[in-house]
Amino acid sequence: MVVLLERTTRRLTHGRMGVLDLAGLPSLELTVAGWRTGQPRTVSLLYVPDLIDRKIFLLIGSNWGQARHPSWSANLGAADHAELHVDGERFTVNVRALEGVDRERAWQRAVAFWPGYVMEQRLAGNRTFRLFELTRA
């Protein structure tokens, strides 16, 4: 239901706003090539902003706590760059999948920003969320 509302809101506002924006949460549109097809895929996502360096975007593959990873995370994991649409601006970003200490630091920052990630992780069971840092190219 949320996905349908997001798509409708984005279409009606010509991509300027989504459901997350209306709720006061930062959102962006990610466009990345499909890992199998190479075709561009676009999805609206919540992101964790970097309040110091506004050129860094943290994405969490929570999939609302479902048992499987979101498809966009497989696409992003296979890419070295993607495109973001944030606040009316489109730009290319470099992609880095986070692991180890970097992932743990990013996870702590994510749950401090949006505590709902803790609940989503519980719902997801043993699935470890994929975390990505996107930096302006």
DSSP file with accessible surface (Angstrom, degrees, kcal/mol):
  #  RESIDUE AA STRUCTURE BP1 BP2  ACC     N-H-->O    O-->H-N    N-H-->O    O-->H-N    TCO  KAPPA ALPHA  PHI   PSI    X-CA   Y-CA   Z-CA
    1    1 A M     >        0   0  167      0, 0.0     4,-2.3     0, 0.0     5,-0.2   0.000 360.0 360.0 360.0 -42.5    0.0    0.0    0.0
    2    2 A V  H  >  +     0   0   66      1,-0.2     4,-2.6     2,-0.2     5,-0.2   0.903 360.0  52.9 -62.3 -40.3    2.8    2.4    0.9
    3    3 A V  H  > S+     0   0   76      2,-0.2     4,-2.6     1,-0.2    -1,-0.2   0.920 109.4  48.3 -63.0 -42.6    4.5    1.7   -2.4
    4    4 A L  H  > S+     0   0  107      1,-0.2     4,-2.4     2,-0.2    -1,-0.2   0.928 112.6  48.2 -64.0 -44.1    1.3    2.5   -4.4
    5    5 A L  H  X S+     0   0   84     -4,-2.3     4,-2.7     1,-0.2     5,-0.2   0.899 111.4  51.5 -61.7 -40.1    0.8    5.8   -2.4
    6    6 A E  H  X S+     0   0   13     -4,-2.6     4,-2.7     2,-0.2     5,-0.2   0.944 110.9  46.3 -62.4 -49.1    4.5    6.7   -3.0
    7    7 A R  H  X S+     0   0  167     -4,-2.6     4,-2.4     1,-0.2    -2,-0.2   0.914 114.4  48.0 -61.1 -43.0    4.2    6.2   -6.7
    8    8 A T  H  X S+     0   0   42     -4,-2.4     4,-2.7     2,-0.2    -2,-0.2   0.935 112.8  47.5 -64.6 -46.2    1.0    8.1   -7.0
    9    9 A T  H  X S+     0   0   26     -4,-2.7     4,-1.9     1,-0.2     8,-0.3   0.922 112.7  49.3 -62.1 -43.9    2.3   11.0   -4.9
   10   10 A R  H  <>S+     0   0   15     -4,-2.7     5,-3.7    -5,-0.2     6,-0.3   0.909 112.4  48.3 -61.1 -42.4    5.5   11.2   -6.9
   11   11 A R  H ><5S+     0   0  165     -4,-2.4     3,-1.3    -5,-0.2    -2,-0.2   0.939 111.7  48.7 -65.3 -44.5    3.5   11.1  -10.2
   12   12 A L  H 3<5S+     0   0  128     -4,-2.7    -1,-0.2     1,-0.3    -2,-0.2   0.813 116.9  42.0 -66.6 -29.6    1.1   13.9   -9.1
   13   13 A T  T ><5S-     0   0   31     -4,-1.9     3,-1.5     4,-0.3    -1,-0.3   0.229 113.3-115.0-101.0  12.6    4.0   16.1   -7.9
   14   14 A H  T < 5S-     0   0  149     -3,-1.3    -3,-0.2     1,-0.3    -4,-0.1   0.877  75.6 -52.7  55.4  39.2    6.2   15.4  -10.9
   15   15 A G  T 3 <S+     0   0   11     -5,-3.7    73,-0.3     2,-0.3    -1,-0.3   0.441 115.3 111.3  83.0   0.6    8.7   13.7   -8.7
   16   16 A R  S <  S+     0   0  156     -3,-1.5     2,-0.3    -6,-0.3    71,-0.1   0.803  80.5  20.8 -78.6 -29.6    9.1   16.6   -6.2
   17   17 A M        -     0   0   75     -8,-0.3    -4,-0.3    -7,-0.2    -2,-0.3  -0.987  58.8-176.5-141.8 152.2    7.4   14.9   -3.2
   18   18 A G     >  -     0   0    0     -2,-0.3     4,-2.0    -3,-0.1     5,-0.2  -0.751  49.2 -86.1-132.9-178.0    6.6   11.4   -1.9
   19   19 A V  H  > S+     0   0   39     -2,-0.2     4,-1.6     1,-0.2     6,-0.2   0.897 126.6  53.7 -59.9 -41.3    4.8   10.0    1.0
   20   20 A L  H  4>S+     0   0   24      1,-0.2     5,-3.0     2,-0.2     4,-0.2   0.899 107.0  51.9 -62.6 -38.5    8.0   10.1    3.2
   21   21 A D  H >45S+     0   0   39      1,-0.2     3,-1.6     3,-0.2    -1,-0.2   0.915 107.6  52.1 -61.6 -43.7    8.3   13.8    2.4
   22   22 A L  H 3<5S+     0   0  113     -4,-2.0    -1,-0.2     1,-0.3    -2,-0.2   0.818 108.0  52.1 -63.4 -29.8    4.8   14.4    3.5
   23   23 A A  T 3<5S-     0   0   73     -4,-1.6    -1,-0.3    -5,-0.2    -2,-0.2   0.445 122.9-108.0 -84.1  -1.5    5.5   12.6    6.7
   24   24 A G  T < 5S+     0   0   65     -3,-1.6    -3,-0.2     1,-0.3    -2,-0.1   0.633  78.6 128.0  85.4  15.0    8.6   14.9    7.2
   25   25 A L      < -     0   0   37     -5,-3.0    -1,-0.3    -6,-0.2     2,-0.3  -0.808  65.9-105.7-104.5 146.5   11.2   12.2    6.5
   26   26 A P        +     0   0   28      0, 0.0    21,-1.7     0, 0.0     2,-0.3  -0.499  46.3 173.9 -72.8 130.8   14.0   12.6    4.0
   27   27 A S  E     -A   46   0A   5     -2,-0.3    60,-0.4    19,-0.2     2,-0.3  -0.929  11.4-177.1-134.2 161.2   13.4   10.7    0.8
   28   28 A L  E     -A   45   0A   0     17,-2.2    17,-2.7    -2,-0.3     2,-0.5  -0.941  28.1-116.6-146.8 165.2   15.1   10.3   -2.6
   29   29 A E  E     -AB  44  85A  26     56,-2.0    56,-1.9    -2,-0.3     2,-0.5  -0.965  28.3-158.7-107.7 125.5   14.6    8.5   -5.8
   30   30 A L  E     -AB  43  84A   0     13,-3.0    13,-2.2    -2,-0.5     2,-0.5  -0.900   6.8-170.4-103.5 129.2   17.3    6.1   -6.7
   31   31 A T  E     +AB  42  83A  24     52,-2.9    52,-2.8    -2,-0.5     2,-0.3  -0.991  19.4 155.6-119.7 122.9   17.9    5.0  -10.3
   32   32 A V  E     -A   41   0A   6      9,-2.3     9,-2.4    -2,-0.5     2,-0.1  -0.985  45.8 -97.3-144.7 149.4   20.3    2.1  -10.8
   33   33 A A  E     -A   40   0A  51     -2,-0.3    45,-0.1     7,-0.2     2,-0.1  -0.445  43.8-108.3 -67.7 138.5   20.7   -0.5  -13.5
   34   34 A G     >  -     0   0    6      5,-2.6     4,-2.1    -2,-0.1    -1,-0.1  -0.458  23.9-131.4 -63.9 136.6   19.1   -3.9  -12.9
   35   35 A W  T  4 S+     0   0  141      1,-0.2    -1,-0.1     2,-0.2    -2,-0.1   0.795 103.1  31.7 -67.9 -24.1   21.8   -6.4  -12.2
   36   36 A R  T  4 S+     0   0  197      3,-0.1    -1,-0.2     1,-0.0    -2,-0.0   0.871 131.5  28.7 -94.9 -44.8   20.4   -8.9  -14.6
   37   37 A T  T  4 S-     0   0   78      2,-0.2    -2,-0.2     1,-0.0    -4,-0.0   0.714  85.0-137.4 -92.5 -26.0   18.8   -6.7  -17.3
   38   38 A G     <  +     0   0   46     -4,-2.1    -3,-0.1     1,-0.3     3,-0.0   0.417  59.1 136.8  78.1  -2.3   21.0   -3.6  -17.2
   39   39 A Q        -     0   0  113     -6,-0.1    -5,-2.6     1,-0.1    -1,-0.3  -0.529  64.6-101.3 -77.7 141.9   17.7   -1.6  -17.5
   40   40 A P  E     -A   33   0A  86      0, 0.0     2,-0.4     0, 0.0    -7,-0.2  -0.400  38.1-165.8 -65.5 135.5   17.4    1.4  -15.3
   41   41 A R  E     -A   32   0A 120     -9,-2.4    -9,-2.3    -2,-0.1     2,-0.4  -0.989   1.0-160.4-123.4 132.9   15.2    0.9  -12.2
   42   42 A T  E     +A   31   0A  81     -2,-0.4     2,-0.3   -11,-0.2   -11,-0.2  -0.944  14.6 167.8-119.6 135.5   13.8    3.7  -10.1
   43   43 A V  E     -A   30   0A  47    -13,-2.2   -13,-3.0    -2,-0.4     2,-0.4  -0.991  31.6-125.5-143.7 146.0   12.6    3.4   -6.5
   44   44 A S  E     +A   29   0A  27     -2,-0.3     2,-0.3   -15,-0.2   -15,-0.2  -0.815  38.1 176.7 -92.4 135.2   11.7    5.9   -3.8
   45   45 A L  E     -A   28   0A  19    -17,-2.7   -17,-2.2    -2,-0.4     2,-0.3  -0.976  34.9-117.1-140.2 150.4   13.5    5.4   -0.5
   46   46 A L  E     -A   27   0A  27     -2,-0.3    14,-0.4   -19,-0.2     2,-0.3  -0.600  40.3-167.8 -73.5 141.8   14.0    6.8    2.9
   47   47 A Y        -     0   0   22    -21,-1.7    12,-0.2    -2,-0.3    10,-0.0  -0.944  25.0-123.0-132.7 159.4   17.6    7.8    3.5
   48   48 A V  E     -C   58   0A   1     10,-2.6    10,-1.9    -2,-0.3     2,-0.1  -0.909  34.2-141.8 -99.1 114.0   19.7    8.8    6.4
   49   49 A P  E     -C   57   0A  23      0, 0.0     2,-0.8     0, 0.0     8,-0.1  -0.420   8.2-128.5 -76.4 151.5   21.2   12.3    5.7
   50   50 A D        -     0   0   30      6,-0.9     6,-0.2     3,-0.3     5,-0.0  -0.907  17.8-161.2 -95.7 111.9   24.7   13.2    6.7
   51   51 A L  S    S+     0   0  126     -2,-0.8     3,-0.2     1,-0.2    -1,-0.1   0.694  87.2  41.6 -72.6 -16.7   24.2   16.4    8.6
   52   52 A I  S    S+     0   0  163      1,-0.3     2,-0.7    -3,-0.1    -1,-0.2   0.892 123.7  31.0 -92.5 -51.8   27.9   17.4    8.2
   53   53 A D    >   -     0   0   66      1,-0.1     3,-1.7     3,-0.1    -1,-0.3  -0.877  65.2-168.2-113.6 100.7   28.6   16.5    4.6
   54   54 A R  T 3  S+     0   0  175     -2,-0.7    -1,-0.1     1,-0.3    -3,-0.1   0.345  79.8  74.9 -73.9  11.4   25.5   16.8    2.5
   55   55 A K  T 3  S+     0   0  122     81,-0.1    81,-2.0    80,-0.0     2,-0.4   0.370  82.8  79.3 -99.7   1.3   27.2   14.9   -0.3
   56   56 A I  E <   - D   0 135A  27     -3,-1.7    -6,-0.9    79,-0.2     2,-0.4  -0.945  57.6-172.5-116.4 132.9   26.8   11.5    1.5
   57   57 A F  E     -CD  49 134A  10     77,-2.8    77,-3.1    -2,-0.4     2,-0.5  -0.987  10.1-152.7-126.9 129.4   23.6    9.5    1.6
   58   58 A L  E     -CD  48 133A   1    -10,-1.9   -10,-2.6    -2,-0.4     2,-0.4  -0.899  11.3-167.8-105.8 125.1   23.1    6.3    3.6
   59   59 A L  E     - D   0 132A   1     73,-2.7    73,-2.4    -2,-0.5     2,-0.5  -0.937   5.7-157.3-114.4 138.2   20.6    3.7    2.4
   60   60 A I  E     - D   0 131A   8    -14,-0.4     2,-1.8    -2,-0.4     3,-0.4  -0.958  12.8-144.9-116.5 123.7   19.3    0.8    4.5
   61   61 A G        +     0   0    0     69,-3.2    69,-0.5    -2,-0.5    70,-0.1  -0.378  50.9 137.4 -84.0  61.8   17.9   -2.3    2.8
   62   62 A S    >   -     0   0   13     -2,-1.8     3,-1.8    67,-0.1     4,-0.4   0.803  43.9-157.3 -79.3 -30.8   15.3   -2.9    5.4
   63   63 A N  G >   -     0   0   31     -3,-0.4     3,-1.9     1,-0.3     5,-0.1   0.857  69.2 -66.7  52.2  37.9   12.4   -3.8    3.1
   64   64 A W  G 3  S-     0   0  134      1,-0.3    -1,-0.3     2,-0.0    -2,-0.0   0.767  94.5 -58.7  57.5  26.4   10.0   -2.8    5.9
   65   65 A G  G <  S+     0   0    6     -3,-1.8    -1,-0.3     1,-0.2    -2,-0.2   0.597  93.3 153.3  83.0  11.6   11.2   -5.8    7.9
   66   66 A Q    <   -     0   0   91     -3,-1.9    -1,-0.2    -4,-0.4    61,-0.1  -0.257  57.1-110.1 -70.9 164.2   10.3   -8.5    5.3
   67   67 A A  S    S+     0   0   86      2,-0.1     2,-0.3    56,-0.0    -1,-0.1   0.722  96.2  57.6 -70.8 -20.8   12.2  -11.8    5.2
   68   68 A R  S    S-     0   0  168     -5,-0.1    -2,-0.1     1,-0.1     3,-0.1  -0.792  90.3-100.6-115.5 157.3   13.9  -11.0    1.9
   69   69 A H        -     0   0   55     -2,-0.3     2,-0.1     1,-0.1    -7,-0.1  -0.357  44.8-101.5 -66.9 148.7   16.2   -8.2    0.7
   70   70 A P    >>  -     0   0    5      0, 0.0     3,-1.1     0, 0.0     4,-0.9  -0.446  27.9-123.6 -68.4 145.7   14.6   -5.4   -1.4
   71   71 A S  H >> S+     0   0   90      1,-0.3     4,-1.8     2,-0.2     3,-0.6   0.852 108.7  63.5 -62.1 -33.6   15.4   -5.9   -5.1
   72   72 A W  H 3> S+     0   0   24      1,-0.2     4,-2.8     2,-0.2    -1,-0.3   0.838  96.6  59.3 -60.6 -29.7   16.9   -2.4   -5.3
   73   73 A S  H <> S+     0   0    1     -3,-1.1     4,-2.2     2,-0.2    -1,-0.2   0.857 103.9  49.2 -71.6 -31.5   19.7   -3.6   -2.9
   74   74 A A  H <X S+     0   0   31     -4,-0.9     4,-1.1    -3,-0.6    -1,-0.2   0.913 113.2  48.0 -68.2 -41.1   20.8   -6.4   -5.2
   75   75 A N  H  < S+     0   0   16     -4,-1.8     3,-0.5     1,-0.2     4,-0.4   0.933 114.3  45.5 -63.3 -44.5   20.9   -3.9   -8.1
   76   76 A L  H >< S+     0   0    0     -4,-2.8     3,-1.3     1,-0.2    -1,-0.2   0.884 107.8  57.8 -68.5 -36.3   22.9   -1.4   -6.0
   77   77 A G  H 3< S+     0   0   50     -4,-2.2    -1,-0.2     1,-0.3    -2,-0.2   0.765 108.1  47.5 -64.7 -23.7   25.2   -4.1   -4.8
   78   78 A A  T 3< S+     0   0   69     -4,-1.1     2,-0.3    -3,-0.5    -1,-0.3   0.469 103.7  80.2 -94.1  -2.4   26.2   -4.9   -8.4
   79   79 A A    <   -     0   0   26     -3,-1.3     3,-0.1    -4,-0.4   -44,-0.0  -0.718  55.4-162.7-107.9 153.7   26.7   -1.2   -9.4
   80   80 A D  S    S+     0   0  115     -2,-0.3    15,-2.0     1,-0.2     2,-0.3   0.541  83.8  20.9-105.0 -11.1   29.6    1.1   -8.9
   81   81 A H  E     + E   0  94A 106     13,-0.3     2,-0.3    53,-0.0    -1,-0.2  -0.973  62.0 171.6-149.3 162.1   27.4    4.2   -9.6
   82   82 A A  E     - E   0  93A   6     11,-1.9    11,-2.7    -2,-0.3     2,-0.4  -0.882  30.8-105.7-153.5-178.7   23.8    5.3   -9.6
   83   83 A E  E     -BE  31  92A  70    -52,-2.8   -52,-2.9    -2,-0.3     2,-0.4  -0.971  25.8-161.1-123.3 138.4   21.6    8.4  -10.0
   84   84 A L  E     -BE  30  91A   0      7,-2.9     7,-2.1    -2,-0.4     2,-0.5  -0.898  10.4-159.1-115.1 149.3   19.8   10.2   -7.2
   85   85 A H  E     +BE  29  90A  18    -56,-1.9   -56,-2.0    -2,-0.4     2,-0.4  -0.965  29.0 161.4-124.3 105.7   16.9   12.6   -7.4
   86   86 A V  E >   - E   0  89A   7      3,-2.6     3,-2.3    -2,-0.5   -58,-0.1  -0.998  63.5 -12.5-132.2 130.1   16.9   14.6   -4.2
   87   87 A D  T 3  S-     0   0  140     -2,-0.4    -1,-0.1   -60,-0.4   -71,-0.1   0.875 129.0 -51.3  50.0  41.5   15.2   18.0   -3.5
   88   88 A G  T 3  S+     0   0   57    -73,-0.3     2,-0.4     1,-0.2    -1,-0.3   0.483 116.8 111.4  79.8   1.4   14.6   18.6   -7.3
   89   89 A E  E <   -E   86   0A  92     -3,-2.3    -3,-2.6     2,-0.0     2,-0.4  -0.899  51.2-156.5-112.5 138.0   18.2   17.9   -8.2
   90   90 A R  E     +E   85   0A 133     -2,-0.4     2,-0.3    -5,-0.2    -5,-0.2  -0.933  25.7 152.1-111.2 135.7   19.5   14.9  -10.2
   91   91 A F  E     -E   84   0A  22     -7,-2.1    -7,-2.9    -2,-0.4     2,-0.3  -0.990  42.1-103.4-158.3 160.6   23.1   13.8   -9.9
   92   92 A T  E     -E   83   0A  68     -2,-0.3    45,-2.5    -9,-0.2     2,-0.3  -0.633  34.4-166.3 -88.1 143.7   25.4   10.7  -10.1
   93   93 A V  E     -EF  82 136A   0    -11,-2.7   -11,-1.9    43,-0.3     2,-0.3  -0.934  20.5-124.3-128.9 151.5   26.7    9.0   -7.0
   94   94 A N  E     -EF  81 135A  82     41,-3.3    41,-2.0    -2,-0.3     2,-0.4  -0.764  31.1-136.3 -88.1 143.5   29.4    6.5   -6.3
   95   95 A V  E     + F   0 134A  25    -15,-2.0     2,-0.4    -2,-0.3    39,-0.2  -0.859  23.5 176.9-108.8 134.8   28.2    3.3   -4.5
   96   96 A R  E     - F   0 133A 101     37,-1.6    37,-2.9    -2,-0.4     2,-0.4  -0.966  21.6-144.0-137.3 118.0   29.9    1.6   -1.6
   97   97 A A  E     - F   0 132A  52     -2,-0.4     2,-0.4    35,-0.2    35,-0.2  -0.676  27.8-130.7 -74.6 132.2   28.4   -1.4    0.2
   98   98 A L        +     0   0   10     33,-2.8    33,-0.5    -2,-0.4     2,-0.3  -0.726  33.8 165.3 -94.6 137.6   29.3   -1.1    3.9
   99   99 A E    >>  -     0   0  148     -2,-0.4     4,-1.1    31,-0.1     3,-0.9  -0.917  45.1  -2.9-139.9 164.1   30.8   -4.0    5.8
  100  100 A G  H 3> S-     0   0   60     -2,-0.3     4,-2.3     1,-0.2     5,-0.2  -0.203 125.9  -5.2  59.6-135.8   32.6   -4.5    9.1
  101  101 A V  H 3> S+     0   0   93      1,-0.2     4,-2.6     2,-0.2    -1,-0.2   0.879 135.9  54.5 -62.4 -40.6   33.3   -1.5   11.3
  102  102 A D  H <> S+     0   0   64     -3,-0.9     4,-2.2     1,-0.2    -1,-0.2   0.908 109.5  48.3 -60.6 -41.3   32.0    0.9    8.7
  103  103 A R  H  X S+     0   0   40     -4,-1.1     4,-2.8     2,-0.2    -2,-0.2   0.928 110.8  50.4 -65.1 -43.6   28.7   -0.9    8.5
  104  104 A E  H  X S+     0   0   95     -4,-2.3     4,-2.3     2,-0.2    -2,-0.2   0.923 111.3  48.1 -63.0 -43.1   28.4   -1.0   12.3
  105  105 A R  H  X S+     0   0  161     -4,-2.6     4,-2.0     1,-0.2    -1,-0.2   0.927 113.8  47.4 -61.3 -44.8   29.1    2.8   12.6
  106  106 A A  H  X S+     0   0   10     -4,-2.2     4,-2.6    -5,-0.2    -2,-0.2   0.889 109.8  53.1 -65.0 -40.1   26.5    3.5    9.8
  107  107 A W  H  X S+     0   0   33     -4,-2.8     4,-2.6     2,-0.2     5,-0.3   0.927 108.4  50.1 -61.7 -43.6   24.0    1.2   11.5
  108  108 A Q  H  X S+     0   0   99     -4,-2.3     4,-1.7     1,-0.2    -1,-0.2   0.906 112.0  48.0 -62.0 -39.5   24.3    3.1   14.8
  109  109 A R  H  X S+     0   0   78     -4,-2.0     4,-1.8    -5,-0.2    -1,-0.2   0.906 111.2  52.0 -66.0 -40.0   23.8    6.4   12.9
  110  110 A A  H  X S+     0   0    0     -4,-2.6     4,-3.2     1,-0.2    -2,-0.2   0.933 110.9  45.0 -64.2 -46.9   20.8    4.9   11.1
  111  111 A V  H  < S+     0   0   22     -4,-2.6    -1,-0.2     1,-0.2    -2,-0.2   0.817 110.6  54.8 -72.2 -26.4   19.0    3.7   14.2
  112  112 A A  H  < S+     0   0   83     -4,-1.7    -1,-0.2    -5,-0.3    -2,-0.2   0.887 115.4  40.4 -67.9 -36.3   19.7    7.0   16.0
  113  113 A F  H  < S+     0   0   75     -4,-1.8    -2,-0.2     1,-0.3    -3,-0.2   0.910 135.1  15.5 -76.4 -45.6   18.1    8.8   13.1
  114  114 A W    ><  -     0   0   77     -4,-3.2     3,-2.1    -5,-0.2    -1,-0.3  -0.815  62.9-171.3-134.7  91.4   15.2    6.4   12.6
  115  115 A P  T >> S+     0   0   86      0, 0.0     3,-1.7     0, 0.0     4,-0.8   0.719  77.2  82.0 -59.2 -18.3   14.6    4.0   15.5
  116  116 A G  H 3> S+     0   0   19      1,-0.3     4,-2.4     2,-0.2     5,-0.2   0.747  75.6  73.2 -58.5 -22.1   12.0    2.1   13.4
  117  117 A Y  H <> S+     0   0    5     -3,-2.1     4,-2.4     1,-0.2    -1,-0.3   0.844  90.7  57.2 -62.3 -31.8   15.0    0.3   11.8
  118  118 A V  H <> S+     0   0   60     -3,-1.7     4,-2.1    -4,-0.2    -1,-0.2   0.942 108.8  44.9 -64.4 -45.8   15.4   -1.7   15.1
  119  119 A M  H  X S+     0   0   99     -4,-0.8     4,-2.4     1,-0.2    -2,-0.2   0.927 112.6  51.6 -63.2 -42.7   11.8   -3.0   14.9
  120  120 A E  H  X S+     0   0   10     -4,-2.4     4,-2.0     1,-0.2    -1,-0.2   0.891 107.6  52.6 -63.4 -37.3   12.3   -3.8   11.2
  121  121 A Q  H  X S+     0   0   43     -4,-2.4     4,-0.6     2,-0.2    -1,-0.2   0.914 108.9  50.1 -65.2 -39.9   15.4   -5.7   11.9
  122  122 A R  H >< S+     0   0  183     -4,-2.1     3,-1.1     1,-0.2    -2,-0.2   0.927 110.9  49.2 -61.8 -43.5   13.5   -7.8   14.5
  123  123 A L  H 3< S+     0   0  113     -4,-2.4    -1,-0.2     1,-0.2    -2,-0.2   0.850 105.4  58.3 -63.6 -34.5   10.8   -8.5   12.0
  124  124 A A  H >< S-     0   0    9     -4,-2.0     3,-1.4     1,-0.2    -1,-0.2   0.583  90.9-161.2 -75.1 -10.0   13.3   -9.6    9.4
  125  125 A G  T <<  -     0   0   46     -3,-1.1    -1,-0.2    -4,-0.6    -2,-0.1  -0.458  66.0  -3.7  69.0-127.1   14.7  -12.3   11.7
  126  126 A N  T 3  S+     0   0  167     -2,-0.2     2,-0.4     2,-0.1    -1,-0.2   0.512 101.3 114.0 -81.0  -6.5   18.2  -13.5   10.7
  127  127 A R    <   -     0   0   22     -3,-1.4     2,-0.6    -6,-0.1    -3,-0.1  -0.526  60.3-143.9 -70.8 125.3   18.4  -11.4    7.5
  128  128 A T        -     0   0   90     -2,-0.4    -2,-0.1     1,-0.0    -1,-0.1  -0.804  22.6-118.9 -89.7 123.8   21.2   -8.8    7.9
  129  129 A F        -     0   0    2     -2,-0.6     2,-0.4     1,-0.1   -67,-0.1  -0.339  21.3-123.6 -62.2 140.9   20.2   -5.5    6.2
  130  130 A R        -     0   0   94    -69,-0.5   -69,-3.2    -2,-0.0     2,-0.4  -0.702  27.4-159.9 -82.6 133.8   22.4   -4.3    3.4
  131  131 A L  E     -D   60   0A   3    -33,-0.5   -33,-2.8    -2,-0.4     2,-0.4  -0.950   7.4-170.8-119.2 139.0   23.8   -0.8    4.0
  132  132 A F  E     -DF  59  97A   4    -73,-2.4   -73,-2.7    -2,-0.4     2,-0.5  -0.988  15.2-152.3-132.3 139.0   25.1    1.5    1.3
  133  133 A E  E     -DF  58  96A  46    -37,-2.9   -37,-1.6    -2,-0.4     2,-0.5  -0.950  15.6-165.2-107.7 123.5   26.9    4.8    1.3
  134  134 A L  E     -DF  57  95A   0    -77,-3.1   -77,-2.8    -2,-0.5     2,-0.4  -0.942   5.5-172.3-111.5 130.2   26.3    6.9   -1.8
  135  135 A T  E     -DF  56  94A  46    -41,-2.0   -41,-3.3    -2,-0.5   -79,-0.2  -0.976  33.8 -99.6-125.2 135.0   28.6    9.8   -2.4
  136  136 A R  E       F   0  93A  77    -81,-2.0   -43,-0.3    -2,-0.4   -81,-0.1  -0.229 360.0 360.0 -50.5 133.7   28.3   12.5   -5.1
  137  137 A A              0   0   87    -45,-2.5   -45,-0.1    -3,-0.0    -1,-0.1  -0.388 360.0 360.0 -76.9 360.0   30.5   11.7   -8.0
